[in-house]
Amino acid sequence: MITSRLQRKTVVNSREECEQRIESLKPRVLPIMEKHEGFLGVEFEWLDDTIVETTSWASEEACRAYVRQGGAATVASYSDALLPTAPYPDGTWTRTSHSE
């Protein structure tokens, strides 16, 4: 199994507002993620002003396919629309992955 963690700062500065927006985001992005072979699950968190999206995959190949075939970019577009990224230089998107 591989876990991929995407994080970025957002302009949303309220935990309550962020959690409401995450709940609105889930039904838009889950079908996109679920159609990718090897998808095991996703968790969204708000840590102060940072959004963290953690996805789990059956294999490194499944995770790579999600990123390279456009699924990750599509999800990122929805995510940024509902939870706008902080302006430069604070809005850097960082993805890290590790095997478990």
DRENROVO-713395 format. One record per atom (N, C-alpha, C, O): residue in one letter; chain; atom name; z, y, x. Coordinates in steps of 0.2 Angstrom, whole numbers, plus 2048, in hexadecimal, padded with zeros to 3 digits. Last residue first. Layout:
<pts>
@residu->a, chaine->A, atome->CA, zz->Z, yy->Y, xx->X
...
</pts>
This chain:
<pts>
@residu->e, chaine->A, atome->N, zz->80E, yy->808, xx->812
@residu->e, chaine->A, atome->CA, zz->815, yy->806, xx->811
@residu->e, chaine->A, atome->C, zz->815, yy->7FE, xx->811
@residu->e, chaine->A, atome->O, zz->81B, yy->7FB, xx->810
@residu->s, chaine->A, atome->N, zz->806, yy->815, xx->81B
@residu->s, chaine->A, atome->CA, zz->806, yy->80F, xx->818
@residu->s, chaine->A, atome->C, zz->80E, yy->80D, xx->817
@residu->s, chaine->A, atome->O, zz->812, yy->80F, xx->81B
@residu->h, chaine->A, atome->N, zz->803, yy->826, xx->817
@residu->h, chaine->A, atome->CA, zz->806, yy->821, xx->81B
@residu->h, chaine->A, atome->C, zz->806, yy->81B, xx->817
@residu->h, chaine->A, atome->O, zz->806, yy->81A, xx->811
@residu->s, chaine->A, atome->N, zz->7FC, yy->837, xx->818
@residu->s, chaine->A, atome->CA, zz->7FC, yy->830, xx->815
@residu->s, chaine->A, atome->C, zz->7FF, yy->82B, xx->81A
@residu->s, chaine->A, atome->O, zz->800, yy->82C, xx->820
@residu->t, chaine->A, atome->N, zz->7FB, yy->848, xx->813
@residu->t, chaine->A, atome->CA, zz->7FD, yy->843, xx->818
@residu->t, chaine->A, atome->C, zz->7FD, yy->83C, xx->814
@residu->t, chaine->A, atome->O, zz->7FE, yy->83C, xx->80E
@residu->r, chaine->A, atome->N, zz->7F3, yy->857, xx->811
@residu->r, chaine->A, atome->CA, zz->7F3, yy->850, xx->80E
@residu->r, chaine->A, atome->C, zz->7F6, yy->84C, xx->814
@residu->r, chaine->A, atome->O, zz->7F3, yy->84C, xx->81A
@residu->t, chaine->A, atome->N, zz->7F6, yy->868, xx->80C
@residu->t, chaine->A, atome->CA, zz->7F7, yy->863, xx->811
@residu->t, chaine->A, atome->C, zz->7F7, yy->85C, xx->80E
@residu->t, chaine->A, atome->O, zz->7FB, yy->85B, xx->809
@residu->w, chaine->A, atome->N, zz->7EF, yy->878, xx->809
@residu->w, chaine->A, atome->CA, zz->7F0, yy->871, xx->806
@residu->w, chaine->A, atome->C, zz->7F1, yy->86C, xx->80C
@residu->w, chaine->A, atome->O, zz->7ED, yy->86C, xx->811
@residu->t, chaine->A, atome->N, zz->7F6, yy->888, xx->80A
@residu->t, chaine->A, atome->CA, zz->7F3, yy->882, xx->80E
@residu->t, chaine->A, atome->C, zz->7F5, yy->87C, xx->80A
@residu->t, chaine->A, atome->O, zz->7FA, yy->87A, xx->808
@residu->g, chaine->A, atome->N, zz->7FB, yy->894, xx->805
@residu->g, chaine->A, atome->CA, zz->7F8, yy->88F, xx->801
@residu->g, chaine->A, atome->C, zz->7F5, yy->889, xx->804
@residu->g, chaine->A, atome->O, zz->7F0, yy->886, xx->801
@residu->d, chaine->A, atome->N, zz->800, yy->89E, xx->80E
@residu->d, chaine->A, atome->CA, zz->804, yy->899, xx->80B
@residu->d, chaine->A, atome->C, zz->801, yy->894, xx->807
@residu->d, chaine->A, atome->O, zz->805, yy->88F, xx->806
@residu->p, chaine->A, atome->N, zz->7F8, yy->8A8, xx->813
@residu->p, chaine->A, atome->CA, zz->7F7, yy->8A2, xx->817
@residu->p, chaine->A, atome->C, zz->7FC, yy->89C, xx->814
@residu->p, chaine->A, atome->O, zz->7FD, yy->897, xx->816
@residu->y, chaine->A, atome->N, zz->7EF, yy->8A7, xx->804
@residu->y, chaine->A, atome->CA, zz->7EF, yy->8A6, xx->80B
@residu->y, chaine->A, atome->C, zz->7F4, yy->8AA, xx->80E
@residu->y, chaine->A, atome->O, zz->7F5, yy->8B0, xx->80C
@residu->p, chaine->A, atome->N, zz->7F8, yy->8A5, xx->7F5
@residu->p, chaine->A, atome->CA, zz->7F3, yy->8A8, xx->7F9
@residu->p, chaine->A, atome->C, zz->7F4, yy->8A6, xx->800
@residu->p, chaine->A, atome->O, zz->7FA, yy->8A4, xx->802
@residu->a, chaine->A, atome->N, zz->7FC, yy->895, xx->7ED
@residu->a, chaine->A, atome->CA, zz->7FE, yy->89C, xx->7EF
@residu->a, chaine->A, atome->C, zz->7F9, yy->89E, xx->7F4
@residu->a, chaine->A, atome->O, zz->7F4, yy->89B, xx->7F7
@residu->t, chaine->A, atome->N, zz->7F2, yy->88E, xx->7DF
@residu->t, chaine->A, atome->CA, zz->7F4, yy->88E, xx->7E6
@residu->t, chaine->A, atome->C, zz->7F7, yy->895, xx->7E9
@residu->t, chaine->A, atome->O, zz->7F3, yy->89A, xx->7E7
@residu->p, chaine->A, atome->N, zz->7F7, yy->88C, xx->7CE
@residu->p, chaine->A, atome->CA, zz->7F3, yy->88F, xx->7D3
@residu->p, chaine->A, atome->C, zz->7F6, yy->88F, xx->7DA
@residu->p, chaine->A, atome->O, zz->7FC, yy->890, xx->7DB
@residu->l, chaine->A, atome->N, zz->7F6, yy->880, xx->7C5
@residu->l, chaine->A, atome->CA, zz->7FC, yy->882, xx->7C9
@residu->l, chaine->A, atome->C, zz->7F9, yy->885, xx->7CF
@residu->l, chaine->A, atome->O, zz->7F8, yy->882, xx->7D5
@residu->l, chaine->A, atome->N, zz->7EB, yy->87E, xx->7BE
@residu->l, chaine->A, atome->CA, zz->7F1, yy->87F, xx->7BA
@residu->l, chaine->A, atome->C, zz->7F7, yy->881, xx->7BE
@residu->l, chaine->A, atome->O, zz->7FC, yy->884, xx->7BC
@residu->a, chaine->A, atome->N, zz->7E1, yy->87F, xx->7C8
@residu->a, chaine->A, atome->CA, zz->7E0, yy->883, xx->7C2
@residu->a, chaine->A, atome->C, zz->7E7, yy->884, xx->7BE
@residu->a, chaine->A, atome->O, zz->7E8, yy->889, xx->7BB
@residu->d, chaine->A, atome->N, zz->7E5, yy->875, xx->7D1
@residu->d, chaine->A, atome->CA, zz->7E5, yy->87C, xx->7D3
@residu->d, chaine->A, atome->C, zz->7E5, yy->881, xx->7CD
@residu->d, chaine->A, atome->O, zz->7E7, yy->887, xx->7CD
@residu->s, chaine->A, atome->N, zz->7E3, yy->86A, xx->7C9
@residu->s, chaine->A, atome->CA, zz->7EA, yy->86B, xx->7CC
@residu->s, chaine->A, atome->C, zz->7EA, yy->873, xx->7CD
@residu->s, chaine->A, atome->O, zz->7EF, yy->876, xx->7CC
@residu->y, chaine->A, atome->N, zz->7D5, yy->869, xx->7C8
@residu->y, chaine->A, atome->CA, zz->7DA, yy->86A, xx->7C2
@residu->y, chaine->A, atome->C, zz->7E1, yy->86C, xx->7C4
@residu->y, chaine->A, atome->O, zz->7E4, yy->870, xx->7C1
@residu->s, chaine->A, atome->N, zz->7D2, yy->868, xx->7D6
@residu->s, chaine->A, atome->CA, zz->7D0, yy->86E, xx->7D2
@residu->s, chaine->A, atome->C, zz->7D4, yy->86F, xx->7CB
@residu->s, chaine->A, atome->O, zz->7D6, yy->874, xx->7CA
@residu->a, chaine->A, atome->N, zz->7D8, yy->85C, xx->7D9
@residu->a, chaine->A, atome->CA, zz->7DB, yy->862, xx->7DC
@residu->a, chaine->A, atome->C, zz->7D8, yy->868, xx->7D8
@residu->a, chaine->A, atome->O, zz->7DC, yy->86D, xx->7D8
@residu->v, chaine->A, atome->N, zz->7D1, yy->853, xx->7D2
@residu->v, chaine->A, atome->CA, zz->7D8, yy->854, xx->7D0
@residu->v, chaine->A, atome->C, zz->7DA, yy->85A, xx->7D3
@residu->v, chaine->A, atome->O, zz->7DE, yy->85E, xx->7D0
@residu->t, chaine->A, atome->N, zz->7C5, yy->855, xx->7D9
@residu->t, chaine->A, atome->CA, zz->7C5, yy->856, xx->7D2
@residu->t, chaine->A, atome->C, zz->7CC, yy->857, xx->7D0
@residu->t, chaine->A, atome->O, zz->7CD, yy->85C, xx->7CC
@residu->a, chaine->A, atome->N, zz->7C9, yy->850, xx->7E6
@residu->a, chaine->A, atome->CA, zz->7C6, yy->857, xx->7E5
@residu->a, chaine->A, atome->C, zz->7C6, yy->859, xx->7DE
@residu->a, chaine->A, atome->O, zz->7C8, yy->85F, xx->7DC
@residu->a, chaine->A, atome->N, zz->7CC, yy->843, xx->7E4
@residu->a, chaine->A, atome->CA, zz->7D1, yy->847, xx->7E6
@residu->a, chaine->A, atome->C, zz->7CF, yy->84F, xx->7E5
@residu->a, chaine->A, atome->O, zz->7D3, yy->853, xx->7E3
@residu->g, chaine->A, atome->N, zz->7BF, yy->83E, xx->7E0
@residu->g, chaine->A, atome->CA, zz->7C4, yy->83E, xx->7DB
@residu->g, chaine->A, atome->C, zz->7CA, yy->843, xx->7DD
@residu->g, chaine->A, atome->O, zz->7CC, yy->846, xx->7D9
@residu->g, chaine->A, atome->N, zz->7B5, yy->83E, xx->7EA
@residu->g, chaine->A, atome->CA, zz->7B6, yy->844, xx->7E6
@residu->g, chaine->A, atome->C, zz->7BB, yy->844, xx->7E1
@residu->g, chaine->A, atome->O, zz->7BD, yy->849, xx->7DE
@residu->q, chaine->A, atome->N, zz->7B4, yy->834, xx->7F3
@residu->q, chaine->A, atome->CA, zz->7B0, yy->833, xx->7ED
@residu->q, chaine->A, atome->C, zz->7B1, yy->839, xx->7E8
@residu->q, chaine->A, atome->O, zz->7AD, yy->839, xx->7E3
@residu->r, chaine->A, atome->N, zz->7BE, yy->836, xx->7FC
@residu->r, chaine->A, atome->CA, zz->7B7, yy->837, xx->7FE
@residu->r, chaine->A, atome->C, zz->7B3, yy->837, xx->7F9
@residu->r, chaine->A, atome->O, zz->7AD, yy->83A, xx->7F9
@residu->v, chaine->A, atome->N, zz->7CA, yy->833, xx->7F5
@residu->v, chaine->A, atome->CA, zz->7C9, yy->83A, xx->7F9
@residu->v, chaine->A, atome->C, zz->7C2, yy->83B, xx->7FA
@residu->v, chaine->A, atome->O, zz->7BF, yy->840, xx->7F8
@residu->y, chaine->A, atome->N, zz->7C8, yy->826, xx->7F1
@residu->y, chaine->A, atome->CA, zz->7CA, yy->82B, xx->7EC
@residu->y, chaine->A, atome->C, zz->7C9, yy->832, xx->7EF
@residu->y, chaine->A, atome->O, zz->7C7, yy->837, xx->7EC
@residu->a, chaine->A, atome->N, zz->7C6, yy->81F, xx->7FD
@residu->a, chaine->A, atome->CA, zz->7C0, yy->820, xx->7F8
@residu->a, chaine->A, atome->C, zz->7C2, yy->826, xx->7F3
@residu->a, chaine->A, atome->O, zz->7BE, yy->829, xx->7F1
@residu->r, chaine->A, atome->N, zz->7D2, yy->820, xx->803
@residu->r, chaine->A, atome->CA, zz->7CD, yy->823, xx->806
@residu->r, chaine->A, atome->C, zz->7C7, yy->824, xx->801
@residu->r, chaine->A, atome->O, zz->7C4, yy->82A, xx->801
@residu->c, chaine->A, atome->N, zz->7D9, yy->818, xx->7FA
@residu->c, chaine->A, atome->CA, zz->7DB, yy->81F, xx->7FB
@residu->c, chaine->A, atome->C, zz->7D6, yy->823, xx->7FE
@residu->c, chaine->A, atome->O, zz->7D4, yy->828, xx->7FC
@residu->a, chaine->A, atome->N, zz->7D3, yy->80C, xx->7FD
@residu->a, chaine->A, atome->CA, zz->7D3, yy->80E, xx->7F6
@residu->a, chaine->A, atome->C, zz->7D5, yy->816, xx->7F6
@residu->a, chaine->A, atome->O, zz->7D2, yy->81A, xx->7F3
@residu->e, chaine->A, atome->N, zz->7D5, yy->80A, xx->80A
@residu->e, chaine->A, atome->CA, zz->7CE, yy->80A, xx->808
@residu->e, chaine->A, atome->C, zz->7CE, yy->80E, xx->801
@residu->e, chaine->A, atome->O, zz->7CA, yy->812, xx->800
@residu->e, chaine->A, atome->N, zz->7E3, yy->807, xx->80B
@residu->e, chaine->A, atome->CA, zz->7E0, yy->80D, xx->80E
@residu->e, chaine->A, atome->C, zz->7D9, yy->80F, xx->80B
@residu->e, chaine->A, atome->O, zz->7D7, yy->815, xx->80A
@residu->s, chaine->A, atome->N, zz->7E8, yy->801, xx->7FB
@residu->s, chaine->A, atome->CA, zz->7E6, yy->800, xx->801
@residu->s, chaine->A, atome->C, zz->7E4, yy->807, xx->804
@residu->s, chaine->A, atome->O, zz->7E3, yy->80C, xx->800
@residu->a, chaine->A, atome->N, zz->7EE, yy->804, xx->7EF
@residu->a, chaine->A, atome->CA, zz->7EF, yy->7FD, xx->7F1
@residu->a, chaine->A, atome->C, zz->7ED, yy->7FD, xx->7F8
@residu->a, chaine->A, atome->O, zz->7EF, yy->7F8, xx->7FB
@residu->w, chaine->A, atome->N, zz->7F7, yy->814, xx->7EE
@residu->w, chaine->A, atome->CA, zz->7F1, yy->810, xx->7EE
@residu->w, chaine->A, atome->C, zz->7F2, yy->809, xx->7F1
@residu->w, chaine->A, atome->O, zz->7F6, yy->808, xx->7F5
@residu->s, chaine->A, atome->N, zz->7FF, yy->822, xx->7E7
@residu->s, chaine->A, atome->CA, zz->800, yy->81B, xx->7EA
@residu->s, chaine->A, atome->C, zz->7F9, yy->817, xx->7E9
@residu->s, chaine->A, atome->O, zz->7F6, yy->818, xx->7E4
@residu->t, chaine->A, atome->N, zz->802, yy->833, xx->7EA
@residu->t, chaine->A, atome->CA, zz->7FE, yy->82E, xx->7E7
@residu->t, chaine->A, atome->C, zz->7FF, yy->827, xx->7EB
@residu->t, chaine->A, atome->O, zz->800, yy->828, xx->7F1
@residu->t, chaine->A, atome->N, zz->80A, yy->842, xx->7E7
@residu->t, chaine->A, atome->CA, zz->80B, yy->83B, xx->7EB
@residu->t, chaine->A, atome->C, zz->807, yy->836, xx->7E7
@residu->t, chaine->A, atome->O, zz->809, yy->834, xx->7E1
@residu->e, chaine->A, atome->N, zz->80A, yy->852, xx->7E8
@residu->e, chaine->A, atome->CA, zz->807, yy->84D, xx->7E4
@residu->e, chaine->A, atome->C, zz->807, yy->847, xx->7E9
@residu->e, chaine->A, atome->O, zz->804, yy->847, xx->7EE
@residu->v, chaine->A, atome->N, zz->814, yy->860, xx->7E7
@residu->v, chaine->A, atome->CA, zz->813, yy->85A, xx->7EB
@residu->v, chaine->A, atome->C, zz->810, yy->855, xx->7E6
@residu->v, chaine->A, atome->O, zz->813, yy->853, xx->7E1
@residu->i, chaine->A, atome->N, zz->815, yy->872, xx->7E9
@residu->i, chaine->A, atome->CA, zz->813, yy->86C, xx->7E4
@residu->i, chaine->A, atome->C, zz->811, yy->866, xx->7E9
@residu->i, chaine->A, atome->O, zz->80E, yy->867, xx->7EE
@residu->t, chaine->A, atome->N, zz->821, yy->87D, xx->7EC
@residu->t, chaine->A, atome->CA, zz->81C, yy->878, xx->7EF
@residu->t, chaine->A, atome->C, zz->81B, yy->873, xx->7EA
@residu->t, chaine->A, atome->O, zz->820, yy->870, xx->7E7
@residu->d, chaine->A, atome->N, zz->82C, yy->885, xx->7EB
@residu->d, chaine->A, atome->CA, zz->826, yy->888, xx->7E9
@residu->d, chaine->A, atome->C, zz->820, yy->883, xx->7EB
@residu->d, chaine->A, atome->O, zz->81A, yy->886, xx->7EC
@residu->d, chaine->A, atome->N, zz->837, yy->879, xx->7E8
@residu->d, chaine->A, atome->CA, zz->837, yy->880, xx->7E9
@residu->d, chaine->A, atome->C, zz->830, yy->883, xx->7E6
@residu->d, chaine->A, atome->O, zz->82F, yy->883, xx->7E0
@residu->l, chaine->A, atome->N, zz->82D, yy->86D, xx->7E4
@residu->l, chaine->A, atome->CA, zz->833, yy->86E, xx->7E9
@residu->l, chaine->A, atome->C, zz->832, yy->875, xx->7EB
@residu->l, chaine->A, atome->O, zz->82E, yy->877, xx->7EF
@residu->w, chaine->A, atome->N, zz->828, yy->863, xx->7D8
@residu->w, chaine->A, atome->CA, zz->828, yy->86A, xx->7DA
@residu->w, chaine->A, atome->C, zz->82E, yy->86B, xx->7DE
@residu->w, chaine->A, atome->O, zz->834, yy->86A, xx->7DC
@residu->e, chaine->A, atome->N, zz->81D, yy->854, xx->7D7
@residu->e, chaine->A, atome->CA, zz->824, yy->858, xx->7D8
@residu->e, chaine->A, atome->C, zz->823, yy->85F, xx->7DA
@residu->e, chaine->A, atome->O, zz->81E, yy->861, xx->7DC
@residu->f, chaine->A, atome->N, zz->816, yy->846, xx->7D0
@residu->f, chaine->A, atome->CA, zz->815, yy->84D, xx->7D2
@residu->f, chaine->A, atome->C, zz->81C, yy->850, xx->7D2
@residu->f, chaine->A, atome->O, zz->821, yy->84E, xx->7CF
@residu->e, chaine->A, atome->N, zz->80F, yy->836, xx->7D4
@residu->e, chaine->A, atome->CA, zz->815, yy->83A, xx->7D3
@residu->e, chaine->A, atome->C, zz->814, yy->842, xx->7D5
@residu->e, chaine->A, atome->O, zz->811, yy->843, xx->7DA
@residu->v, chaine->A, atome->N, zz->805, yy->828, xx->7D0
@residu->v, chaine->A, atome->CA, zz->805, yy->82F, xx->7D2
@residu->v, chaine->A, atome->C, zz->80C, yy->832, xx->7D0
@residu->v, chaine->A, atome->O, zz->80F, yy->831, xx->7CB
@residu->g, chaine->A, atome->N, zz->7FE, yy->818, xx->7D4
@residu->g, chaine->A, atome->CA, zz->802, yy->81D, xx->7D0
@residu->g, chaine->A, atome->C, zz->802, yy->824, xx->7D3
@residu->g, chaine->A, atome->O, zz->800, yy->824, xx->7D9
@residu->l, chaine->A, atome->N, zz->7F3, yy->810, xx->7D8
@residu->l, chaine->A, atome->CA, zz->7FA, yy->80D, xx->7D6
@residu->l, chaine->A, atome->C, zz->7FE, yy->812, xx->7D2
@residu->l, chaine->A, atome->O, zz->802, yy->80F, xx->7CE
@residu->f, chaine->A, atome->N, zz->7E2, yy->80C, xx->7DA
@residu->f, chaine->A, atome->CA, zz->7E7, yy->811, xx->7D8
@residu->f, chaine->A, atome->C, zz->7EE, yy->80E, xx->7D6
@residu->f, chaine->A, atome->O, zz->7ED, yy->80A, xx->7D1
@residu->g, chaine->A, atome->N, zz->7D8, yy->803, xx->7DC
@residu->g, chaine->A, atome->CA, zz->7DE, yy->803, xx->7E1
@residu->g, chaine->A, atome->C, zz->7E3, yy->808, xx->7DF
@residu->g, chaine->A, atome->O, zz->7E8, yy->808, xx->7E3
@residu->e, chaine->A, atome->N, zz->7CB, yy->80C, xx->7D6
@residu->e, chaine->A, atome->CA, zz->7CD, yy->806, xx->7D8
@residu->e, chaine->A, atome->C, zz->7D3, yy->806, xx->7DD
@residu->e, chaine->A, atome->O, zz->7D2, yy->80A, xx->7E2
@residu->h, chaine->A, atome->N, zz->7CC, yy->81A, xx->7CC
@residu->h, chaine->A, atome->CA, zz->7CB, yy->818, xx->7D3
@residu->h, chaine->A, atome->C, zz->7CF, yy->811, xx->7D4
@residu->h, chaine->A, atome->O, zz->7D5, yy->811, xx->7D3
@residu->k, chaine->A, atome->N, zz->7D0, yy->81D, xx->7BF
@residu->k, chaine->A, atome->CA, zz->7CA, yy->81A, xx->7C0
@residu->k, chaine->A, atome->C, zz->7C8, yy->818, xx->7C7
@residu->k, chaine->A, atome->O, zz->7C3, yy->814, xx->7C8
@residu->e, chaine->A, atome->N, zz->7DC, yy->824, xx->7C1
@residu->e, chaine->A, atome->CA, zz->7DD, yy->81D, xx->7BF
@residu->e, chaine->A, atome->C, zz->7D6, yy->819, xx->7BF
@residu->e, chaine->A, atome->O, zz->7D6, yy->813, xx->7C0
@residu->m, chaine->A, atome->N, zz->7D8, yy->831, xx->7C4
@residu->m, chaine->A, atome->CA, zz->7DC, yy->82C, xx->7C9
@residu->m, chaine->A, atome->C, zz->7DB, yy->825, xx->7C8
@residu->m, chaine->A, atome->O, zz->7DA, yy->821, xx->7CC
@residu->i, chaine->A, atome->N, zz->7D3, yy->835, xx->7B8
@residu->i, chaine->A, atome->CA, zz->7CF, yy->835, xx->7BE
@residu->i, chaine->A, atome->C, zz->7D2, yy->831, xx->7C3
@residu->i, chaine->A, atome->O, zz->7CE, yy->82D, xx->7C7
@residu->p, chaine->A, atome->N, zz->7DE, yy->833, xx->7AF
@residu->p, chaine->A, atome->CA, zz->7D8, yy->82F, xx->7AE
@residu->p, chaine->A, atome->C, zz->7D4, yy->82F, xx->7B4
@residu->p, chaine->A, atome->O, zz->7D0, yy->82A, xx->7B6
@residu->l, chaine->A, atome->N, zz->7E8, yy->83D, xx->7B5
@residu->l, chaine->A, atome->CA, zz->7E9, yy->836, xx->7B6
@residu->l, chaine->A, atome->C, zz->7E3, yy->832, xx->7B4
@residu->l, chaine->A, atome->O, zz->7E1, yy->82D, xx->7B8
@residu->v, chaine->A, atome->N, zz->7E3, yy->84A, xx->7B3
@residu->v, chaine->A, atome->CA, zz->7E2, yy->847, xx->7B9
@residu->v, chaine->A, atome->C, zz->7E3, yy->840, xx->7BA
@residu->v, chaine->A, atome->O, zz->7E0, yy->83C, xx->7BE
@residu->r, chaine->A, atome->N, zz->7E7, yy->84E, xx->7A6
@residu->r, chaine->A, atome->CA, zz->7E0, yy->850, xx->7A8
@residu->r, chaine->A, atome->C, zz->7DF, yy->84C, xx->7AF
@residu->r, chaine->A, atome->O, zz->7D9, yy->84A, xx->7B0
@residu->p, chaine->A, atome->N, zz->7F4, yy->84A, xx->7A4
@residu->p, chaine->A, atome->CA, zz->7EF, yy->847, xx->7A0
@residu->p, chaine->A, atome->C, zz->7E8, yy->849, xx->7A2
@residu->p, chaine->A, atome->O, zz->7E3, yy->845, xx->7A0
@residu->k, chaine->A, atome->N, zz->7FB, yy->853, xx->7AF
@residu->k, chaine->A, atome->CA, zz->7FA, yy->84B, xx->7AF
@residu->k, chaine->A, atome->C, zz->7F5, yy->848, xx->7AA
@residu->k, chaine->A, atome->O, zz->7F1, yy->844, xx->7AD
@residu->l, chaine->A, atome->N, zz->7FB, yy->860, xx->7AB
@residu->l, chaine->A, atome->CA, zz->7F6, yy->85E, xx->7B0
@residu->l, chaine->A, atome->C, zz->7F5, yy->856, xx->7B0
@residu->l, chaine->A, atome->O, zz->7F0, yy->854, xx->7B0
@residu->s, chaine->A, atome->N, zz->806, yy->862, xx->7A3
@residu->s, chaine->A, atome->CA, zz->7FF, yy->863, xx->7A0
@residu->s, chaine->A, atome->C, zz->7F9, yy->861, xx->7A5
@residu->s, chaine->A, atome->O, zz->7F4, yy->85F, xx->7A3
@residu->e, chaine->A, atome->N, zz->810, yy->85F, xx->7AC
@residu->e, chaine->A, atome->CA, zz->80F, yy->85B, xx->7A6
@residu->e, chaine->A, atome->C, zz->808, yy->85C, xx->7A2
@residu->e, chaine->A, atome->O, zz->805, yy->857, xx->7A0
@residu->i, chaine->A, atome->N, zz->80E, yy->86A, xx->7B4
@residu->i, chaine->A, atome->CA, zz->80D, yy->863, xx->7B7
@residu->i, chaine->A, atome->C, zz->80C, yy->85E, xx->7B1
@residu->i, chaine->A, atome->O, zz->808, yy->85A, xx->7B1
@residu->r, chaine->A, atome->N, zz->812, yy->874, xx->7AC
@residu->r, chaine->A, atome->CA, zz->80B, yy->874, xx->7AE
@residu->r, chaine->A, atome->C, zz->80A, yy->86D, xx->7B1
@residu->r, chaine->A, atome->O, zz->804, yy->86A, xx->7B0
@residu->q, chaine->A, atome->N, zz->820, yy->871, xx->7AB
@residu->q, chaine->A, atome->CA, zz->81C, yy->871, xx->7A5
@residu->q, chaine->A, atome->C, zz->814, yy->871, xx->7A7
@residu->q, chaine->A, atome->O, zz->810, yy->86D, xx->7A3
@residu->e, chaine->A, atome->N, zz->824, yy->872, xx->7B8
@residu->e, chaine->A, atome->CA, zz->824, yy->86C, xx->7B5
@residu->e, chaine->A, atome->C, zz->820, yy->86B, xx->7AE
@residu->e, chaine->A, atome->O, zz->81D, yy->866, xx->7AD
@residu->c, chaine->A, atome->N, zz->822, yy->880, xx->7BA
@residu->c, chaine->A, atome->CA, zz->81E, yy->87B, xx->7BE
@residu->c, chaine->A, atome->C, zz->81E, yy->874, xx->7BA
@residu->c, chaine->A, atome->O, zz->819, yy->871, xx->7BA
@residu->e, chaine->A, atome->N, zz->82B, yy->885, xx->7B1
@residu->e, chaine->A, atome->CA, zz->824, yy->887, xx->7B0
@residu->e, chaine->A, atome->C, zz->820, yy->882, xx->7B4
@residu->e, chaine->A, atome->O, zz->81B, yy->87F, xx->7B1
@residu->e, chaine->A, atome->N, zz->837, yy->880, xx->7B7
@residu->e, chaine->A, atome->CA, zz->835, yy->87F, xx->7B0
@residu->e, chaine->A, atome->C, zz->82E, yy->880, xx->7AF
@residu->e, chaine->A, atome->O, zz->82B, yy->87B, xx->7AC
@residu->r, chaine->A, atome->N, zz->837, yy->886, xx->7C4
@residu->r, chaine->A, atome->CA, zz->836, yy->87F, xx->7C3
@residu->r, chaine->A, atome->C, zz->834, yy->87D, xx->7BC
@residu->r, chaine->A, atome->O, zz->830, yy->879, xx->7BB
@residu->s, chaine->A, atome->N, zz->82D, yy->894, xx->7C8
@residu->s, chaine->A, atome->CA, zz->832, yy->891, xx->7C4
@residu->s, chaine->A, atome->C, zz->831, yy->88A, xx->7C3
@residu->s, chaine->A, atome->O, zz->82C, yy->887, xx->7C2
@residu->n, chaine->A, atome->N, zz->822, yy->899, xx->7CF
@residu->n, chaine->A, atome->CA, zz->828, yy->899, xx->7D2
@residu->n, chaine->A, atome->C, zz->82E, yy->897, xx->7CE
@residu->n, chaine->A, atome->O, zz->834, yy->898, xx->7D0
@residu->v, chaine->A, atome->N, zz->811, yy->896, xx->7D3
@residu->v, chaine->A, atome->CA, zz->816, yy->895, xx->7CE
@residu->v, chaine->A, atome->C, zz->81D, yy->895, xx->7D1
@residu->v, chaine->A, atome->O, zz->81E, yy->891, xx->7D6
@residu->v, chaine->A, atome->N, zz->809, yy->897, xx->7DE
@residu->v, chaine->A, atome->CA, zz->80C, yy->89D, xx->7DB
@residu->v, chaine->A, atome->C, zz->811, yy->89C, xx->7D6
@residu->v, chaine->A, atome->O, zz->815, yy->8A1, xx->7D4
@residu->t, chaine->A, atome->N, zz->80D, yy->88A, xx->7EA
@residu->t, chaine->A, atome->CA, zz->809, yy->88C, xx->7E4
@residu->t, chaine->A, atome->C, zz->80D, yy->893, xx->7E2
@residu->t, chaine->A, atome->O, zz->812, yy->895, xx->7E4
@residu->k, chaine->A, atome->N, zz->809, yy->880, xx->7F8
@residu->k, chaine->A, atome->CA, zz->80D, yy->885, xx->7F5
@residu->k, chaine->A, atome->C, zz->809, yy->888, xx->7EF
@residu->k, chaine->A, atome->O, zz->803, yy->888, xx->7EF
@residu->r, chaine->A, atome->N, zz->806, yy->86E, xx->7F9
@residu->r, chaine->A, atome->CA, zz->803, yy->875, xx->7F9
@residu->r, chaine->A, atome->C, zz->808, yy->87A, xx->7F6
@residu->r, chaine->A, atome->O, zz->80C, yy->878, xx->7F1
@residu->q, chaine->A, atome->N, zz->802, yy->85D, xx->7FD
@residu->q, chaine->A, atome->CA, zz->807, yy->863, xx->7FB
@residu->q, chaine->A, atome->C, zz->804, yy->86A, xx->7FD
@residu->q, chaine->A, atome->O, zz->800, yy->86A, xx->801
@residu->l, chaine->A, atome->N, zz->800, yy->84D, xx->7FB
@residu->l, chaine->A, atome->CA, zz->7FC, yy->853, xx->7FB
@residu->l, chaine->A, atome->C, zz->801, yy->858, xx->7F9
@residu->l, chaine->A, atome->O, zz->804, yy->858, xx->7F3
@residu->r, chaine->A, atome->N, zz->801, yy->83D, xx->801
@residu->r, chaine->A, atome->CA, zz->805, yy->842, xx->7FF
@residu->r, chaine->A, atome->C, zz->801, yy->849, xx->800
@residu->r, chaine->A, atome->O, zz->7FF, yy->84B, xx->806
@residu->s, chaine->A, atome->N, zz->7FE, yy->82C, xx->7FE
@residu->s, chaine->A, atome->CA, zz->7FB, yy->832, xx->800
@residu->s, chaine->A, atome->C, zz->7FF, yy->838, xx->7FD
@residu->s, chaine->A, atome->O, zz->800, yy->838, xx->7F7
@residu->t, chaine->A, atome->N, zz->802, yy->81C, xx->803
@residu->t, chaine->A, atome->CA, zz->804, yy->822, xx->800
@residu->t, chaine->A, atome->C, zz->801, yy->828, xx->803
@residu->t, chaine->A, atome->O, zz->802, yy->829, xx->809
@residu->i, chaine->A, atome->N, zz->7FD, yy->80B, xx->802
@residu->i, chaine->A, atome->CA, zz->7FC, yy->812, xx->806
@residu->i, chaine->A, atome->C, zz->7FE, yy->817, xx->801
@residu->i, chaine->A, atome->O, zz->7FD, yy->817, xx->7FB
@residu->m, chaine->A, atome->N, zz->800, yy->7FA, xx->804
@residu->m, chaine->A, atome->CA, zz->800, yy->800, xx->800
@residu->m, chaine->A, atome->C, zz->800, yy->806, xx->804
@residu->m, chaine->A, atome->O, zz->803, yy->806, xx->80A
</pts>
